[in-house]
Amino acid sequence: MKAVVLAAGKGTRLQPLTDDLPKALVEVDEKPLLTHCLDELVSLDADEFVIVVGYRKEQIIDYYGNSYNGVPITYVHQEEPAGLAHALLQAEPEIEDDFMLMLGDNVFRGNLDTVVQRQREQRVDCAFLVEEVPEDEASRYGVCVTNKYGEITDVVEKPDDPPSNLVMTGFYTFSPAIFKACSLVQPSDRSEYELSDAIDLLMDSGRTIDAVRLNGWRVDVGYPEDRKTAEQRLSEEAATLT
């Protein structure tokens, strides 16, 4: 299965770290964020990386070259920051079958393999990892709306008033049907083409969607304090292994 990684962001909330560096190359525990992502995807047997680059893309391309840990890399370019659905659409020419998608600003430790297994065994059109976060943090993410049975019926991107504290974590698997959905998405109130809106379109069309609860941890490195949190988690993990 190929793995698409979205790494085009500028990372304005991480300034001044990103003044002259793309967000994907900001180091966490002495490794770039993107390296943490690629390591996880290698462990999931990704057979090719499709990395979507934008801001200071030359630095990412120079750093990783044509392969990482034996896995070939194809770079595609997002010319303007127009949202995650727009970024994902740039990878469409490189994708023929089911694929993994990871947002390139996360550090994961958890059951990502369960998401991949659901995609392979149940032939769903989308599976994604979700977790509960503190209510005051939910507005940072794509928030899941559930019915009385706990089934996800809607997702809303970064709402001012989150309907729940169950959020998407930044790891997904998709069938190629997602590209049609992304192409139909209209700009949101934030003037971006939201991936959550594309997932809603899949739901509305009767496509099979599966959500997997995170068993483990992840840190979305959006702010400098998140970087410190991720480094603390990794340090604690290393201590348990020694």
N, CA and C of each residue as an Amber inpcrd file, in Angstrom:
protein
   726
   0.8440000  -1.1910000   0.0000000   0.0000000   0.0000000   0.0000000
   0.8800000   1.2430000   0.0000000   0.5980000   2.1920000  -0.8760000
   1.3420000   3.4450000  -0.8780000   0.9150000   4.2960000   0.3230000
   1.7870000   5.2250000   0.6860000   1.4950000   6.1330000   1.7880000
   1.6800000   7.5680000   1.3230000   0.6270000   8.3580000   1.4420000
   0.6840000   9.7830000   1.1390000   0.9330000  10.5250000   2.4470000
   1.8720000  11.4510000   2.4270000   2.1720000  12.2680000   3.6030000
   2.0110000  13.7350000   3.2160000   1.1750000  14.4440000   3.9590000
   0.9640000  15.8590000   3.6860000   1.9780000  16.6730000   4.4870000
   2.9040000  17.3110000   3.7690000   3.9990000  18.0290000   4.4130000
   4.2370000  19.3760000   3.7490000   3.1620000  20.0270000   3.3460000
   3.2830000  21.2900000   2.6190000   3.1160000  22.5110000   3.5130000
   2.7920000  22.2870000   4.7850000   2.4300000  23.3980000   5.6450000
   3.5860000  24.3020000   6.0360000   3.2380000  25.5400000   6.3090000
   4.2320000  26.5290000   6.7230000   4.5090000  26.4590000   8.2160000
   3.5090000  26.0810000   9.0000000   3.7240000  25.9790000  10.4420000
   3.8510000  27.3260000  11.1180000   2.9400000  28.2500000  10.8170000
   3.0360000  29.5960000  11.3760000   2.9540000  29.5950000  12.9050000
   2.2390000  28.6340000  13.4680000   2.0990000  28.5900000  14.9290000
   3.3650000  28.0870000  15.6090000   4.2970000  27.5570000  14.8190000
   5.5790000  27.1000000  15.3630000   6.6920000  28.1290000  15.1850000
   6.3450000  29.3050000  14.6770000   7.3590000  30.3410000  14.5550000
   7.9170000  30.6980000  15.9430000   9.2140000  30.9980000  16.0610000
  10.1690000  31.2730000  14.9760000  10.8790000  30.0400000  14.4090000
  10.5110000  28.8290000  14.8870000  11.1910000  27.6240000  14.4080000
  11.0470000  27.4600000  12.9000000   9.9270000  27.9390000  12.3610000
   9.6470000  27.7390000  10.9390000   9.9030000  28.9890000  10.0940000
  10.6060000  29.9540000  10.6460000  10.9100000  31.1530000   9.8620000
  11.7350000  30.8170000   8.6230000  12.6680000  29.8880000   8.7780000
  13.5180000  29.5050000   7.6400000  13.5880000  27.9980000   7.4690000
  12.5360000  27.3080000   7.9480000  12.5010000  25.8530000   7.9120000
  11.0730000  25.3980000   7.6820000  10.8370000  24.4010000   6.8030000
   9.4720000  23.8760000   6.6770000   9.0730000  23.1290000   7.9450000
   7.8030000  23.1590000   8.2330000   7.3040000  22.5140000   9.4590000
   7.7370000  21.0540000   9.5460000   7.7700000  20.3690000   8.4120000
   8.0990000  18.9450000   8.3940000   9.5130000  18.6600000   8.8850000
  10.3910000  19.6600000   8.8420000  11.7760000  19.4530000   9.2630000
  12.0630000  19.9820000  10.6610000  11.0450000  20.4800000  11.3530000
  11.2200000  20.8630000  12.7520000  11.5380000  19.6030000  13.5530000
  12.5810000  19.6660000  14.3460000  13.0310000  18.4690000  15.0540000
  12.2650000  18.2420000  16.3540000  11.9380000  16.9880000  16.5820000
  11.3650000  16.5170000  17.8300000  12.2360000  15.3560000  18.2920000
  12.8650000  15.5110000  19.4350000  13.7740000  14.4840000  19.9400000
  14.8940000  14.1920000  18.9280000  15.4160000  15.2660000  18.3480000
  16.5710000  15.2320000  17.4400000  16.2810000  14.5400000  16.1040000
  15.0020000  14.4140000  15.7580000  14.6110000  13.8960000  14.4510000
  13.5140000  14.7780000  13.8760000  13.5670000  15.0680000  12.5620000
  12.4890000  15.8710000  11.9720000  11.1280000  15.2020000  12.1330000
  10.1030000  16.0380000  12.2330000   8.7390000  15.5100000  12.3190000
   8.4410000  14.5160000  11.2030000   8.8710000  14.8500000   9.9930000
   8.5860000  13.9760000   8.8630000   9.2620000  12.6240000   9.0110000
  10.4270000  12.5940000   9.6150000  11.1040000  11.3190000   9.8430000
  10.3020000  10.4380000  10.7920000   9.7280000  11.0330000  11.8360000
   8.8690000  10.2550000  12.7450000   7.7070000   9.6300000  11.9580000
   7.1180000  10.3990000  11.0450000   6.0050000   9.8820000  10.2390000
   6.4590000   8.7500000   9.3280000   7.5650000   8.9560000   8.6340000
   8.0420000   7.9440000   7.6870000   8.4200000   6.6560000   8.4050000
   9.0060000   6.7720000   9.5930000   9.3540000   5.5640000  10.3540000
   8.1110000   4.7390000  10.6730000   7.0320000   5.4160000  11.0700000
   5.7870000   4.6960000  11.3530000   5.2490000   4.0210000  10.0970000
   5.3170000   4.7040000   8.9870000   4.7860000   4.1510000   7.7390000
   5.6450000   3.0100000   7.2080000   6.9460000   3.0730000   7.4390000
   7.8090000   1.9310000   7.0940000   7.3900000   0.7080000   7.8970000
   7.0760000   0.9040000   9.1730000   6.6590000  -0.2230000  10.0130000
   5.3290000  -0.8040000   9.5610000   4.5490000  -0.0200000   8.8000000
   3.2630000  -0.4880000   8.2580000   3.4080000  -1.0380000   6.8370000
   4.6570000  -1.2400000   6.4140000   4.9670000  -1.8500000   5.1080000
   4.5450000  -0.9780000   3.9240000   4.6500000   0.3330000   4.0630000
   4.4300000   1.2040000   2.9070000   5.4350000   0.8530000   1.8170000
   4.9650000   0.7330000   0.5750000   5.8870000   0.3670000  -0.5040000
   6.2920000   1.5600000  -1.3610000   5.6870000   2.7270000  -1.1100000
   6.1160000   3.9670000  -1.7570000   5.5610000   5.1330000  -0.9610000
   6.3700000   6.1840000  -0.8370000   5.9040000   7.4170000  -0.2120000
   5.5670000   8.4290000  -1.2960000   4.4140000   9.0600000  -1.1490000
   4.0550000  10.2020000  -1.9800000   3.9570000  11.3830000  -1.0250000
   4.9480000  12.2670000  -1.0700000   5.0250000  13.3640000  -0.1180000
   4.5720000  14.6480000  -0.8060000   3.5370000  15.2740000  -0.2390000
   3.0290000  16.5360000  -0.7680000   3.7940000  17.6620000  -0.0910000
   4.5090000  18.4420000  -0.8860000   5.3570000  19.5050000  -0.3550000
   4.8770000  20.8530000  -0.8760000   5.2640000  21.9040000  -0.1720000
   4.8750000  23.2590000  -0.5690000   5.8840000  24.2620000  -0.0570000
   5.6570000  24.7600000   1.1630000   6.5260000  25.7730000   1.7630000
   7.9490000  25.2360000   1.9240000   8.9120000  25.9500000   1.3640000
  10.3250000  25.5780000   1.4260000  10.5510000  24.1060000   1.0450000
   9.8630000  23.7040000  -0.0280000   9.8800000  22.2950000  -0.4410000
  11.2700000  21.8040000  -0.7880000  12.1280000  22.6900000  -1.2950000
  13.4800000  22.2600000  -1.7030000  14.2490000  21.6870000  -0.5220000
  14.0150000  22.2170000   0.6660000  14.7230000  21.7100000   1.8400000
  14.3210000  20.2700000   2.1480000  13.0320000  19.9620000   1.9930000
  12.5520000  18.5900000   2.2410000  13.1190000  17.6400000   1.1910000
  13.0720000  18.0550000  -0.0680000  13.5620000  17.2020000  -1.1520000
  15.0620000  16.9580000  -1.0050000  15.8070000  17.9840000  -0.6500000
  17.2580000  17.8290000  -0.4650000  17.5720000  16.9190000   0.7180000
  16.7330000  16.9970000   1.7610000  17.0000000  16.2130000   2.9770000
  16.7680000  14.7190000   2.7480000  15.6700000  14.3630000   2.0740000
  15.3010000  12.9530000   1.9480000  15.6980000  12.3320000   0.6140000
  15.8670000  13.1310000  -0.4110000  16.2470000  12.5700000  -1.7010000
  15.1630000  11.7080000  -2.2970000  15.5570000  10.6380000  -2.9750000
  14.6210000   9.7950000  -3.7270000  14.0860000   8.5840000  -2.9690000
  14.5640000   8.3550000  -1.7590000  14.0800000   7.2100000  -0.9890000
  14.3580000   7.4350000   0.4840000  13.6380000   6.6840000   1.3000000
  13.8750000   6.6990000   2.7440000  13.8020000   5.2680000   3.2490000
  14.8660000   4.8170000   3.8710000  14.9220000   3.4550000   4.4290000
  14.5440000   2.4120000   3.3840000  14.9770000   2.6450000   2.1500000
  14.7210000   1.6910000   1.0770000  13.3870000   1.8370000   0.3800000
  12.5520000   2.7500000   0.8380000  11.2330000   2.9570000   0.2340000
  11.3130000   4.1700000  -0.6950000  10.9450000   4.0260000  -1.9740000
  11.0490000   5.1520000  -2.9040000  10.0980000   6.2930000  -2.5490000
  10.5350000   7.5100000  -2.8710000   9.7470000   8.7150000  -2.6050000
   9.4060000   9.4100000  -3.9140000   8.1350000   9.7640000  -4.0630000
   7.6850000  10.6500000  -5.1300000   7.1830000  11.9290000  -4.4780000
   7.6350000  13.0640000  -4.9800000   7.1870000  14.3510000  -4.4490000
   6.1490000  14.9640000  -5.3810000   5.0810000  15.4980000  -4.8000000
   4.1130000  16.2710000  -5.5620000   3.9560000  17.6250000  -4.8760000
   3.5790000  18.6340000  -5.6310000   3.6570000  20.0030000  -5.1440000
   2.2740000  20.6190000  -4.9770000   2.0320000  21.1780000  -3.8140000
   0.8570000  22.0040000  -3.5850000   1.3110000  23.4600000  -3.7090000
   0.8810000  24.1160000  -4.7470000   1.3900000  25.4560000  -5.0500000
   0.8600000  26.5190000  -4.1030000  -0.3170000  26.2870000  -3.5140000
  -0.8700000  27.2540000  -2.5780000  -1.5100000  26.5100000  -1.4110000
  -1.4610000  27.0820000  -0.2160000  -2.0450000  26.4100000   0.9520000
  -3.5620000  26.5440000   0.9660000  -4.2380000  25.5860000   0.3670000
  -5.6940000  25.6930000   0.1970000  -6.4550000  24.6010000   0.9400000
  -5.8490000  23.9840000   1.9380000  -6.5530000  22.9870000   2.7250000
  -6.1100000  21.5660000   2.4410000  -6.4870000  20.6520000   3.3550000
  -6.0220000  19.2650000   3.2680000  -6.6070000  18.5260000   2.0740000
  -7.8810000  18.7810000   1.7460000  -8.4720000  18.1020000   0.5820000
  -7.7560000  18.5320000  -0.6940000  -7.4360000  19.7890000  -0.7850000
  -6.6920000  20.2950000  -1.9400000  -5.2970000  19.6750000  -1.9910000
  -4.6430000  19.5670000  -0.8420000  -3.3140000  18.9510000  -0.7940000
  -3.3720000  17.4940000  -1.2360000  -4.3700000  16.7740000  -0.7490000
  -4.4890000  15.3660000  -1.1090000  -4.7390000  15.1950000  -2.6030000
  -5.5130000  16.0730000  -3.1980000  -5.7930000  15.9750000  -4.6320000
  -4.5230000  16.0260000  -5.4790000  -3.4960000  16.6850000  -4.9710000
  -2.2540000  16.7700000  -5.7400000  -1.6020000  15.3940000  -5.8990000
  -1.9190000  14.4680000  -5.0160000  -1.3370000  13.1270000  -5.0690000
  -2.1110000  12.1670000  -5.9610000  -3.2820000  12.5680000  -6.4330000
  -4.1410000  11.6500000  -7.1940000  -3.4410000  10.9700000  -8.3670000
  -2.6230000  11.6650000  -9.1760000  -1.9860000  10.9900000 -10.3190000
  -1.0570000   9.8450000  -9.9250000  -0.6410000   9.8130000  -8.6540000
   0.3000000   8.7880000  -8.2120000  -0.3700000   7.5950000  -7.5430000
  -1.6870000   7.6380000  -7.3990000  -2.4010000   6.6220000  -6.6240000
  -3.3440000   5.8330000  -7.5220000  -3.2490000   4.5080000  -7.4550000
  -4.1230000   3.6480000  -8.2520000  -5.0450000   2.7810000  -7.3920000
  -4.7210000   2.6150000  -6.1240000  -5.4390000   1.6560000  -5.2840000
  -5.5700000   2.2400000  -3.8830000  -6.0310000   1.4200000  -2.9320000
  -6.1360000   1.8660000  -1.5500000  -4.7780000   2.3700000  -1.0610000
  -4.8180000   3.3680000  -0.1740000  -3.5730000   3.9600000   0.2890000
  -3.7280000   4.4800000   1.7140000  -2.5860000   4.7150000   2.3530000
  -2.5420000   5.3390000   3.6640000  -2.3360000   6.8390000   3.5000000
  -2.8470000   7.5990000   4.4460000  -2.6200000   9.0400000   4.4830000
  -2.2290000   9.4340000   5.8990000  -1.1330000  10.1740000   6.0120000
  -0.7110000  10.6800000   7.3110000  -0.4310000  12.1730000   7.2020000
  -0.9020000  12.9180000   8.1770000  -0.5610000  14.3270000   8.2620000
   0.8400000  14.4290000   8.8530000   1.6980000  15.2050000   8.1870000
   3.1190000  15.1580000   8.5040000   3.5520000  15.9470000   9.7060000
   2.6250000  16.2980000  10.5940000   3.0030000  17.0410000  11.7960000
   2.6030000  16.2950000  13.0690000   2.4950000  14.9730000  12.9770000
   2.1090000  14.1590000  14.1220000   3.2200000  13.1940000  14.5190000
   3.2970000  12.9230000  15.8120000   4.1340000  11.8390000  16.3250000
   3.1850000  10.7990000  16.9090000   3.2080000   9.5920000  16.3490000
   2.2750000   8.5320000  16.7170000   2.9720000   7.3900000  17.4490000
   2.2750000   6.8450000  18.4180000   2.5890000   5.5370000  18.9820000
   1.2470000   4.8720000  19.2620000   0.8890000   3.8830000  18.4810000
  -0.4130000   3.2770000  18.6960000  -0.7730000   2.2810000  17.6260000
  -2.0440000   1.9830000  17.5390000  -2.5630000   0.8990000  16.7240000
  -2.8990000   1.3260000  15.2990000  -1.9520000   1.9510000  14.6290000
  -2.1710000   2.3410000  13.2390000  -2.3830000   1.1170000  12.3530000
  -1.7720000   0.0020000  12.7430000  -1.9060000  -1.2180000  11.9520000
  -3.3480000  -1.7150000  11.9030000  -4.1370000  -1.4050000  12.9390000
  -5.5430000  -1.8120000  12.9460000  -6.3170000  -1.0890000  11.8480000
  -5.9980000   0.1740000  11.6240000  -6.6590000   0.9410000  10.5670000
  -6.3520000   0.3230000   9.2040000  -5.0860000  -0.0020000   8.9760000
  -4.6850000  -0.6190000   7.7080000  -5.3680000  -1.9710000   7.5360000
  -5.4620000  -2.7330000   8.6060000  -6.0910000  -4.0550000   8.5420000
  -7.5720000  -3.9410000   8.1800000  -8.2560000  -2.9380000   8.7540000
  -9.6730000  -2.7360000   8.4230000  -9.8330000  -2.4620000   6.9280000
  -8.9380000  -1.6430000   6.3890000  -9.0190000  -1.3000000   4.9660000
  -8.8090000  -2.5300000   4.0950000  -7.8280000  -3.3430000   4.4610000
  -7.4830000  -4.5000000   3.6380000  -8.5090000  -5.6210000   3.7470000
  -8.9940000  -5.8640000   4.9550000  -9.8490000  -7.0300000   5.1680000
 -11.3240000  -6.7370000   4.9090000 -11.7660000  -5.5150000   5.2160000
 -13.1820000  -5.2060000   5.0870000 -13.5080000  -4.3810000   3.8440000
 -12.4560000  -3.9590000   3.1090000 -12.6310000  -3.2090000   1.8650000
 -13.5050000  -1.9750000   2.0750000 -13.2460000  -1.2470000   3.1460000
 -13.9640000  -0.0030000   3.3840000 -13.3990000   1.0750000   2.4640000
 -14.1420000   2.1520000   2.2970000 -13.6670000   3.2740000   1.4860000
 -12.8570000   4.2650000   2.3030000 -12.9930000   4.1820000   3.6080000
 -12.2210000   5.0620000   4.4820000 -12.1940000   4.4570000   5.8760000
 -11.0290000   4.4510000   6.4830000 -10.8940000   4.1230000   7.9020000
  -9.9580000   5.1700000   8.4990000 -10.2530000   5.5850000   9.7240000
  -9.3720000   6.5750000  10.3330000  -9.3220000   6.3940000  11.8410000
  -8.2440000   6.8940000  12.4020000  -7.9780000   6.7690000  13.8230000
  -8.5620000   7.9690000  14.5510000  -9.2800000   7.7110000  15.6450000
  -9.8940000   8.7910000  16.4210000  -9.4880000   8.6580000  17.8850000
  -9.5470000   9.7890000  18.5850000  -9.2800000   9.7730000  20.0200000
 -10.0900000  10.8630000  20.7030000 -10.2890000  10.6880000  22.0060000
 -10.9240000  11.7290000  22.8030000  -9.8490000  12.6620000  23.3450000
 -10.1000000  13.9520000  23.2350000  -9.1680000  14.9610000  23.7280000
  -9.9070000  15.8470000  24.7220000  -9.1960000  16.6320000  25.5260000
  -9.8840000  17.5920000  26.3970000 -10.7800000  18.5190000  25.5880000
 -11.9250000  18.8560000  26.1440000 -12.9160000  19.6270000  25.4030000
 -12.3650000  20.9560000  24.8970000 -11.4610000  21.5620000  25.6600000
 -10.9390000  22.8600000  25.2400000  -9.9200000  22.7490000  24.1100000
  -9.5440000  21.5030000  23.7360000  -8.6070000  21.3010000  22.6340000
  -9.2900000  20.8220000  21.3550000 -10.5500000  20.4190000  21.4540000
 -11.2260000  19.7840000  20.3190000 -11.2990000  20.6920000  19.0980000
 -11.4040000  21.9890000  19.3080000 -11.5580000  22.9150000  18.1820000
 -10.3080000  22.9980000  17.3130000  -9.2220000  22.3530000  17.7250000
  -7.9990000  22.3230000  16.9020000  -8.0720000  21.2800000  15.7970000
  -9.0690000  20.3920000  15.8590000  -9.0620000  19.2110000  15.0020000
 -10.3620000  19.0560000  14.2200000 -10.3840000  17.9990000  13.4010000
 -11.6250000  17.5570000  12.8000000 -12.4160000  16.7900000  13.8450000
 -13.5880000  17.2980000  14.2100000 -14.3760000  16.7530000  15.3090000
 -15.4580000  15.8260000  14.7650000 -15.6330000  14.6840000  15.4220000
 -16.6000000  13.6800000  14.9790000 -17.9350000  13.8600000  15.7030000
 -19.0110000  13.8110000  14.9260000 -20.3610000  13.8210000  15.4700000
 -20.8470000  12.3750000  15.4980000 -21.3930000  11.9470000  16.6260000
 -21.8440000  10.5610000  16.7610000 -23.3320000  10.5150000  17.0860000
 -23.9580000   9.3840000  16.7290000 -25.3520000   9.1770000  17.1060000
 -25.4150000   8.4600000  18.4540000 -26.6230000   8.0900000  18.8660000
 -26.7820000   7.4910000  20.1990000 -26.1230000   6.1260000  20.3120000
 -25.7900000   5.5180000  19.1730000 -25.1180000   4.2230000  19.1910000
 -23.5890000   4.3710000  19.1560000 -23.1320000   5.6080000  19.1430000
 -21.6980000   5.8310000  19.0790000 -21.1220000   5.7770000  17.6880000
 -21.9850000   5.6910000  16.6730000 -21.5130000   5.6530000  15.2910000
 -21.2470000   7.0750000  14.7910000 -20.1740000   7.2400000  14.0180000
 -19.8400000   8.5530000  13.4980000 -20.7500000   8.8800000  12.3190000
 -21.4120000  10.0120000  12.4140000 -22.3590000  10.4190000  11.3710000
 -21.9100000  11.6730000  10.6310000 -20.9210000  12.3710000  11.1590000
 -20.4950000  13.6230000  10.5520000 -19.1330000  13.9790000  11.1220000
 -18.3520000  14.7530000  10.3640000 -17.1160000  15.3150000  10.8850000
 -17.0860000  16.7960000  10.5200000 -16.6090000  17.6050000  11.4510000
 -16.5900000  19.0580000  11.2850000 -15.1770000  19.5440000  11.5560000
 -14.6260000  20.3120000  10.6310000 -13.2430000  20.7530000  10.7480000
 -13.1170000  21.9930000  11.6340000 -12.3770000  21.8410000  12.7300000
 -12.0120000  22.9510000  13.6180000 -13.1860000  23.8710000  13.9350000
 -14.2630000  23.3180000  14.4890000 -15.4310000  24.1620000  14.7780000
 -15.1900000  25.0700000  15.9870000 -15.8100000  26.2350000  15.9830000
 -15.7090000  27.1340000  17.1330000 -16.3740000  26.5390000  18.3630000
 -17.4480000  25.7890000  18.1400000 -18.1880000  25.1650000  19.2340000
 -18.2640000  23.6590000  18.9610000 -17.2460000  22.8930000  19.3360000
 -17.1800000  21.4650000  18.9820000 -18.3730000  20.6820000  19.5220000
 -18.9940000  19.8540000  18.6820000 -20.1350000  19.0550000  19.1250000
 -19.7320000  17.8540000  19.9720000 -18.4500000  17.5260000  20.0170000
 -17.9600000  16.4330000  20.8590000 -16.4710000  16.6510000  21.0680000
 -15.8620000  15.7660000  21.8490000 -14.4050000  15.8340000  22.0330000
 -13.7190000  14.6280000  21.3840000 -14.4450000  13.9600000  20.4740000
 -13.8760000  12.8550000  19.7060000 -13.3580000  13.4170000  18.3860000
 -12.0620000  13.2520000  18.1410000 -11.4530000  13.9310000  16.9950000
 -10.6660000  12.9560000  16.1280000 -10.4760000  13.3450000  14.8830000
  -9.6120000  12.6000000  13.9770000  -8.1560000  12.9110000  14.3140000
  -7.3020000  11.9190000  14.2080000  -5.9320000  12.0700000  14.6840000
  -4.9210000  12.4060000  13.5950000  -5.2610000  12.2350000  12.3490000
  -4.2910000  12.5140000  11.3010000  -3.7280000  11.2850000  10.6250000
  -4.3250000  10.1020000  10.8670000  -3.9510000   8.8990000  10.1250000
  -5.2040000   8.2640000   9.5590000  -5.1630000   7.9560000   8.2500000
  -6.3240000   7.4590000   7.5170000  -5.8810000   6.4050000   6.5100000
  -6.8460000   5.5930000   6.0920000  -6.7030000   4.8120000   4.8640000
  -7.9060000   5.1360000   3.9910000  -7.6840000   5.1370000   2.6770000
  -8.7460000   5.4910000   1.7340000  -8.7040000   4.5840000   0.5200000
  -9.8490000   4.4410000  -0.1160000  -9.8980000   3.9620000  -1.4920000
  -9.7790000   5.1880000  -2.3950000  -9.5230000   4.9960000  -3.6920000
  -9.4440000   6.1550000  -4.5920000 -10.7250000   6.9830000  -4.6820000
 -11.8260000   6.4870000  -4.1220000 -13.0820000   7.2560000  -4.1280000
 -12.9160000   8.6080000  -3.4390000 -11.9500000   8.7320000  -2.5500000
 -11.7690000   9.9870000  -1.8300000 -11.4160000  11.1340000  -2.7830000
 -10.7660000  10.8300000  -3.9050000 -10.3540000  11.9080000  -4.8050000
 -11.5600000  12.5840000  -5.4680000 -12.5540000  11.7970000  -5.8260000
 -13.7760000  12.3800000  -6.3770000 -14.4450000  13.2700000  -5.3440000
 -14.4690000  12.7830000  -4.0980000 -15.0700000  13.5700000  -3.0310000
 -14.3030000  14.8720000  -2.8170000 -12.9780000  14.7970000  -2.8240000
 -12.1650000  16.0070000  -2.6450000 -12.4230000  17.0210000  -3.7560000
 -12.6330000  16.5160000  -4.9710000 -12.8540000  17.4280000  -6.1010000
 -14.2040000  18.1240000  -6.0190000 -15.1410000  17.5790000  -5.2320000
 -16.4780000  18.1610000  -5.0980000 -16.6000000  19.1120000  -3.9090000
 -15.5980000  19.1080000  -3.0500000 -15.6480000  19.9340000  -1.8410000
 -15.6310000  21.4170000  -2.2130000 -16.4340000  22.1870000  -1.5110000
 -16.4550000  23.6390000  -1.6670000 -15.6670000  24.2910000  -0.5290000
 -15.1350000  25.4720000  -0.7530000 -14.3630000  26.1300000   0.3200000
 -15.2000000  26.3130000   1.5870000 -14.5580000  26.1030000   2.7070000
 -15.2240000  26.2480000   3.9960000 -15.2260000  27.7160000   4.4290000
 -15.7400000  27.9540000   5.6310000 -15.7200000  29.3060000   6.1770000
 -14.2970000  29.8090000   6.3750000 -13.3470000  28.8620000   6.4280000
 -11.9350000  29.2420000   6.5600000 -11.2820000  29.4270000   5.1910000
 -12.1090000  29.3330000   4.1360000 -11.6340000  29.4660000   2.7500000
 -10.6430000  28.3570000   2.3810000 -10.8630000  27.1720000   2.9580000
 -10.0250000  26.0240000   2.6530000 -10.8880000  24.8520000   2.2140000
 -10.3000000  23.9660000   1.4440000 -10.9570000  22.7310000   1.0200000
 -10.6410000  21.6740000   2.0710000 -11.6390000  21.3420000   2.8810000
 -11.4220000  20.5350000   4.0760000 -11.5310000  19.0410000   3.7780000
 -10.6240000  18.2720000   4.3210000 -10.6840000  16.8180000   4.1890000
 -11.9100000  16.2660000   4.9090000 -12.2710000  16.8660000   6.0200000
 -13.4660000  16.4070000   6.7470000 -14.7170000  16.5250000   5.8780000
 -14.7950000  17.5630000   5.0570000 -15.9490000  17.7100000   4.1570000
 -15.9600000  16.6000000   3.1050000 -14.7820000  16.2100000   2.6360000
 -14.7120000  15.1160000   1.6640000 -15.1570000  13.8030000   2.2980000
 -14.7650000  13.5800000   3.5540000 -15.2040000  12.3680000   4.2540000
 -16.7150000  12.3850000   4.4500000 -17.2770000  13.5550000   4.7530000
 -18.7370000  13.6770000   4.8630000 -19.4230000  13.2950000   3.5540000
 -18.8310000  13.7170000   2.4310000 -19.4090000  13.3720000   1.1290000
 -19.3910000  11.8600000   0.9080000 -18.3280000  11.2030000   1.3570000
 -18.2920000   9.7380000   1.2650000 -19.4180000   9.1230000   2.0840000
 -19.6060000   9.6360000   3.3010000 -20.6890000   9.1270000   4.1570000
 -22.0480000   9.3320000   3.4830000 -22.2660000  10.5450000   2.9640000
 -23.5570000  10.8740000   2.3640000 -23.8570000  10.0130000   1.1350000
 -22.8120000   9.5640000   0.4510000 -23.0120000   8.7510000  -0.7520000
 -23.1420000   7.2670000  -0.4420000 -23.1210000   6.9310000   0.8460000
 -23.3100000   5.5410000   1.2360000 -22.0440000   4.7070000   1.2410000
 -20.9020000   5.3570000   1.1070000 -19.6300000   4.6320000   1.1580000
 -19.3880000   4.0950000   2.5690000 -18.5900000   3.0440000   2.6550000
 -18.3240000   2.4060000   3.9420000 -17.1780000   3.1120000   4.6520000
 -17.4660000   3.6000000   5.8630000 -16.5040000   4.3410000   6.6670000
 -16.3080000   3.6040000   7.9900000 -15.0960000   3.5390000   8.4570000
 -14.8220000   2.8730000   9.7270000 -13.9110000   3.7580000  10.5640000
 -14.2190000   3.9000000  11.8330000 -13.3920000   4.6700000  12.7550000
 -12.8160000   3.7270000  13.8060000 -11.5320000   3.8760000  14.0700000
 -10.8160000   3.0200000  15.0180000 -10.3330000   3.8910000  16.1710000
 -10.6420000   3.4970000  17.3830000 -10.1870000   4.2470000  18.5510000
  -8.6890000   4.0490000  18.7560000  -8.0050000   5.1350000  19.0370000
  -6.5700000   5.0840000  19.2670000  -6.2700000   4.3370000  20.5540000
  -5.3950000   3.3540000  20.4430000  -4.8720000   2.6400000  21.6040000
  -3.3830000   2.9690000  21.6700000  -3.0560000   3.9720000  22.4330000
  -1.6870000   4.4560000  22.4870000  -1.6950000   5.9550000  22.6820000
  -0.8370000   6.6490000  21.9760000  -0.8170000   8.1080000  22.0900000
  -0.3250000   8.7300000  20.8000000  -0.6190000  10.0030000  20.6480000
  -0.0790000  10.7910000  19.5460000  -0.0560000  12.2450000  19.9760000
   0.8430000  12.9810000  19.3980000   0.9290000  14.4170000  19.6470000
   0.9190000  15.1280000  18.3080000  -0.0220000  16.0300000  18.1370000
  -0.0860000  16.8960000  16.9620000   0.7850000  18.1110000  17.2750000
   1.9090000  18.2190000  16.5950000   2.8690000  19.2750000  16.9140000
   2.4870000  20.5440000  16.1530000   1.5810000  21.3030000  16.7460000
   1.1210000  22.5390000  16.1380000   1.7030000  23.7760000  16.7970000
   2.0830000  23.6390000  18.0630000   2.6130000  24.7480000  18.8390000
   3.9180000  24.3160000  19.5110000   4.7630000  25.2660000  19.9120000
   6.0220000  24.8930000  20.5780000   5.8220000  23.9950000  21.8000000
   4.7480000  24.2240000  22.5580000   4.5210000  23.3850000  23.7340000
   4.1960000  21.9420000  23.3560000   3.6070000  21.7320000  22.1650000
   3.3340000  20.3760000  21.6960000   4.6430000  19.6320000  21.4140000
   5.6070000  20.3480000  20.9040000   6.9280000  19.7600000  20.6540000
   7.5300000  19.2500000  21.9580000   7.4070000  20.0380000  23.0010000
   7.9320000  19.6170000  24.3000000   7.1740000  18.4030000  24.8270000
   5.8620000  18.3850000  24.6180000   5.0530000  17.2420000  25.0530000
   5.4850000  15.9700000  24.3330000   5.6890000  16.0640000  23.0260000
   6.1110000  14.8920000  22.2520000   7.4720000  14.3940000  22.7240000
   8.3820000  15.3080000  22.9810000   9.7110000  14.8990000  23.4350000
   9.6490000  14.2350000  24.8010000   8.7570000  14.7260000  25.6650000
   8.5920000  14.1000000  26.9710000   8.0400000  12.6860000  26.8300000
   7.0520000  12.5080000  25.9490000   6.4710000  11.1830000  25.7320000
   7.5360000  10.2120000  25.2030000   8.3220000  10.6740000  24.2490000
   9.3600000   9.8170000  23.6680000  10.4340000   9.4890000  24.6850000
  10.7440000  10.4490000  25.5390000  11.7360000  10.1970000  26.6000000
  11.2320000   9.1620000  27.5830000   9.9690000   9.2630000  27.9420000
   9.3720000   8.2810000  28.8530000   9.3530000   6.9020000  28.2080000
   9.0490000   6.8550000  26.9240000   9.0420000   5.5830000  26.2100000
  10.4290000   4.9600000  26.1930000  11.4350000   5.7810000  25.9140000
  12.8100000   5.2710000  25.8800000  13.2370000   4.7480000  27.2300000
  12.7860000   5.4290000  28.3010000  13.1660000   5.0110000  29.6580000
  12.6070000   3.6430000  30.0050000  11.4120000   3.3350000  29.5050000
  10.8120000   2.0340000  29.7870000  11.4940000   0.9050000  29.0290000
  12.2320000   1.2520000  27.9820000  12.8930000   0.2330000  27.1550000
  14.3220000  -0.0540000  27.6040000  14.8070000   0.7480000  28.5720000
  16.1840000   0.5540000  29.0230000  16.2270000  -0.2120000  30.3320000
